[in-house]
Amino acid sequence: MYAVKWGIMYWEKRVESVSGDDAIAYRRLISSLGIAFTLLARDWHEIDPSDKDAIAKLNACKEFPAWALSLKSKYLNEKAASEEALTIALQVMEDDVREEKRRSST
C-alpha cells in the first residue's frame, strides 16, 4: 500500500508539469493507482488479524514460500486472480498499441 500511495503522490506532482495527452494519461494512471490503493486497503482489513503478520512477511519473499500455502488458499481465488491479471494485461497491450499509433501519426 505504501508503494502504491507513493506512486500516486509522484504522478500527482508530475501531472502539474505536463499538458495534453500526457496529462490525460497521468490522470488515468493516478485514478487507477487510487483504485488499487483502495482495494488493497479493503483487502488488508478483510484479513484475519492472526494472519496479518505472516502475510506482511510475504513482502520480503522472492518466491512464494511453502509455509504460506495455507494463506494462499484461504485468501486468493487463483482463477479470479488469473482472469483479472489477463484482463489487465490485455488492456495494457491495447493502450500501448493506441499510444504507439498516436505517436506515429504525429
C-alpha positions as a printed Julia matrix, in Angstrom:
106×3 Matrix{Float64}:
   0.0     0.0     0.0
   2.91    2.3     0.74
   4.35    1.83   -2.75
   1.02    2.5    -4.42
   0.42    5.64   -2.35
   3.96    6.82   -3.11
   3.26    6.3    -6.81
   0.06    8.33   -6.58
   1.89   11.23   -4.97
   4.73   11.02   -7.52
   2.39   11.15  -10.53
   0.24   13.89   -8.98
   3.37   16.08   -8.86
   4.31   15.14  -12.43
   0.85   15.85  -13.89
   1.24   19.51  -12.93
   4.18   19.89  -15.31
   2.6    18.37  -18.45
  -0.37   19.02  -20.66
  -2.38   17.41  -23.42
  -2.3    13.64  -23.89
   0.42   13.21  -21.28
  -1.71   14.92  -18.64
  -4.69   12.74  -19.58
  -2.54    9.58  -19.34
  -1.09   10.67  -15.97
  -4.56   11.39  -14.58
  -5.76    8.0   -15.78
  -2.78    6.37  -14.06
  -3.43    8.32  -10.86
  -7.06    7.18  -10.91
  -6.05    3.54  -11.43
  -3.49    3.73   -8.64
  -6.14    5.26   -6.37
  -8.46    2.34   -7.06
  -5.62   -0.12   -6.41
  -4.82    1.63   -3.12
  -8.46    1.47   -2.01
  -8.76   -2.22   -2.93
  -5.51   -3.08   -1.18
  -6.65   -1.28    1.96
 -10.01   -3.06    1.83
  -8.39   -6.45    1.28
  -5.95   -5.85    4.14
  -8.84   -5.19    6.51
 -10.55   -8.4     5.42
  -7.55  -10.48    6.52
  -7.9   -12.29    9.82
  -5.79  -10.33   12.34
  -3.99  -13.54   13.32
  -2.73  -13.88    9.7
  -1.57  -10.29    9.14
   2.0   -10.73   10.44
   2.57  -13.77    8.24
   1.09  -12.05    5.2
   3.2    -8.96    5.82
   6.33  -11.19    5.82
   5.46  -12.35    2.3
   6.51   -8.92    1.03
  10.16   -9.83    1.7
   9.95  -13.19   -0.09
  11.36  -13.52   -3.6
   9.31  -16.66   -4.23
   6.1   -17.9    -2.66
   7.17  -19.95    0.39
   5.68  -23.32    1.29
   4.8   -22.07    4.78
   2.31  -19.63    3.25
   0.34  -22.1     1.11
  -2.5   -22.22    3.64
  -2.77  -18.42    3.47
  -2.81  -18.54   -0.32
  -5.7   -20.97   -0.42
  -7.53  -19.02    2.3
  -7.29  -15.56    0.71
  -6.62  -15.97   -3.01
  -9.07  -17.15   -5.61
  -6.49  -18.19   -8.19
  -8.96  -18.46  -11.08
 -10.34  -14.97  -10.44
  -6.82  -13.55   -9.96
  -5.62  -15.12  -13.21
  -8.62  -13.81  -15.13
  -8.13  -10.34  -13.67
  -4.41  -10.39  -14.5
  -5.2   -11.44  -18.08
  -7.8    -8.7   -18.46
  -5.37   -6.09  -17.15
  -2.54   -7.37  -19.36
  -4.78   -7.15  -22.43
  -5.86   -3.63  -21.51
  -2.24   -2.56  -21.08
  -1.35   -4.01  -24.5
  -4.34   -2.29  -26.14
  -3.4     1.03  -24.53
   0.2     0.58  -25.65
  -0.88   -0.04  -29.25
  -3.16    3.03  -29.16
  -0.33    5.15  -27.77
   2.1     3.87  -30.41
  -0.4     4.67  -33.18
  -0.93    8.14  -31.72
   2.82    8.79  -31.63
   3.36    7.56  -35.18
   0.54    9.74  -36.53
   2.02   12.95  -35.12
